[in-house]
Amino acid sequence: MRYIWWLVRRQPARVLRGSLVGTAWMVGLAGRPYLISRAVDDGLRANDRRVLTLWVAAIVAAGFGLAYLGIMRHRTMTFVREDATARSAGVLLRQLAGIGAVLPRKLAAGEVATVGGADIGHVSAVLTMTGPGWVRSSRTRSSPSCCGRSRRSWRCSCCSAYR
């Protein structure tokens, strides 16, 4: 958890922007059903084409606004994920460089690359939650970690690079 907060503190403005835009986008999702109900009540039931046209214009405008907010949310959260991926890769590489020649005797290079890459991907996906959002990972969460135990979270029990 400390590592996630460290990543958030490295990009506070971006995370705040993602949270605000994401929240506005989610709140805006509730507005369109309201606009549709008003168009039905005020325009269709009252048989008033002018009012109906105004409500339809409001629905279209809300659609464009939501599309813009959705694009900006996705764009911002992609930047948050990519920044977290780059920082996590840097931390992992510094840790591996510190371990040095001892590592090849304990683990195969492929295991380190696979587990490290998977963990970095999971950390990046966790940061998507800072701005209301959700990213689906194609990786399974029960793949074996470098220690041979089954991994149930984003952090491998053998990797302590961020401590």
C-alpha positions in Angstrom: 0.0 0.0 0.0 2.9 2.3 0.7 4.2 1.8 -2.8 0.8 2.7 -4.3 0.7 5.9 -2.3 4.3 6.6 -3.3 3.3 6.3 -7.0 0.3 8.6 -6.4 2.5 11.2 -4.7 4.8 11.3 -7.7 1.9 12.6 -9.9 -0.6 14.3 -7.7 -1.9 16.8 -10.2 -2.6 14.1 -12.8 -4.3 11.8 -10.3 -6.4 14.8 -9.0 -7.4 15.7 -12.6 -8.3 12.0 -13.3 -10.4 11.9 -10.2 -12.3 15.1 -10.9 -12.9 14.3 -14.6 -13.8 10.8 -13.8 -16.3 11.9 -11.1 -17.8 14.5 -13.4 -18.2 11.8 -16.1 -19.9 9.4 -13.7 -22.2 12.1 -12.4 -23.0 13.1 -15.9 -24.1 9.5 -16.7 -27.1 10.1 -14.4 -28.1 13.3 -16.2 -29.1 11.8 -19.5 -31.9 9.6 -18.2 -33.3 12.7 -16.5 -33.1 14.7 -19.8 -34.9 11.8 -21.6 -37.7 11.7 -19.0 -38.2 15.5 -19.3 -38.3 15.2 -23.2 -41.0 12.5 -22.9 -43.0 14.4 -20.2 -42.7 18.0 -21.5 -42.5 17.3 -25.3 -44.2 14.0 -26.2 -47.0 13.9 -23.7 -47.7 17.7 -24.1 -47.4 17.3 -27.9 -45.2 20.3 -28.0 -42.6 19.9 -30.8 -40.6 23.1 -29.9 -40.1 21.9 -26.3 -39.3 18.4 -27.5 -36.7 19.8 -29.9 -35.1 21.7 -27.1 -34.9 18.6 -24.9 -33.5 16.6 -27.8 -30.8 19.2 -28.3 -30.0 19.1 -24.6 -29.7 15.3 -24.8 -27.3 15.5 -27.8 -25.3 18.2 -26.0 -25.1 16.0 -22.9 -23.9 13.2 -25.1 -21.1 15.2 -26.6 -20.2 16.5 -23.1 -20.1 12.9 -21.8 -18.0 11.8 -24.7 -15.5 14.5 -24.1 -15.3 13.8 -20.4 -15.0 10.1 -21.1 -12.1 10.7 -23.5 -10.3 13.0 -21.1 -10.8 10.5 -18.2 -9.4 7.7 -20.3 -6.5 9.8 -21.5 -5.6 11.0 -18.0 -5.8 7.6 -16.5 -3.7 6.2 -19.3 -1.0 8.7 -18.5 -1.3 7.8 -14.8 -0.8 4.1 -15.7 2.1 4.7 -18.0 3.8 6.9 -15.5 3.4 4.2 -12.8 4.7 1.5 -15.2 7.8 3.6 -16.0 8.5 4.3 -12.3 7.9 0.7 -11.3 10.2 -0.6 -14.0 12.9 1.9 -12.8 12.5 0.7 -9.2 12.7 -3.0 -10.3 15.8 -2.3 -12.4 17.5 -0.5 -9.6 16.7 -3.4 -7.2 18.0 -5.9 -9.8 21.2 -3.9 -10.3 21.7 -3.8 -6.5 21.3 -7.6 -6.3 23.9 -8.0 -9.0 25.4 -11.4 -9.9 23.6 -13.2 -7.1 20.3 -13.2 -8.9 21.1 -15.6 -11.8 22.2 -18.3 -9.3 18.8 -18.2 -7.5 16.4 -17.6 -10.4 16.2 -17.9 -14.2 16.2 -14.6 -16.1 12.9 -15.5 -17.7 11.2 -15.9 -14.3 12.4 -12.5 -13.1 11.2 -10.8 -16.3 7.9 -12.5 -16.4 7.0 -11.9 -12.7 8.4 -8.4 -12.7 6.4 -7.4 -15.8 3.2 -9.0 -14.5 3.6 -7.2 -11.1 4.3 -3.9 -12.8 1.1 -4.3 -14.9 -1.0 -5.1 -11.8 0.4 -2.0 -10.0 -0.5 0.2 -13.0 -4.0 -1.3 -13.1 -4.5 -0.5 -9.4 -3.8 3.2 -10.1 -6.7 3.3 -12.6 -8.9 3.3 -9.5 -7.7 6.7 -8.5 -9.8 8.3 -11.1 -13.1 6.4 -11.2 -12.3 3.7 -13.6 -11.5 0.1 -14.0 -9.1 -1.7 -16.3 -9.4 -5.3 -17.1 -6.2 -7.3 -17.0 -5.8 -10.3 -19.3 -3.4 -11.9 -16.9 -4.7 -14.4 -14.5 -4.2 -13.6 -10.8 -3.4 -17.1 -9.8 -0.2 -17.6 -11.8 2.7 -18.9 -9.9 5.2 -16.4 -8.6 8.9 -16.7 -8.5 8.8 -18.4 -5.1 6.4 -21.1 -6.5 3.5 -20.0 -4.4 0.2 -18.9 -5.9 -0.1 -15.2 -6.2 -3.4 -13.6 -5.0 -2.5 -10.0 -5.3 -0.5 -7.6 -7.4 2.6 -8.0 -5.3 4.8 -11.1 -5.4 5.8 -12.3 -2.0 9.4 -12.6 -3.0 9.8 -9.1 -4.5 10.4 -6.4 -2.0 12.0 -3.8 -4.3 9.9 -0.9 -2.9 10.5 -1.4 0.8 
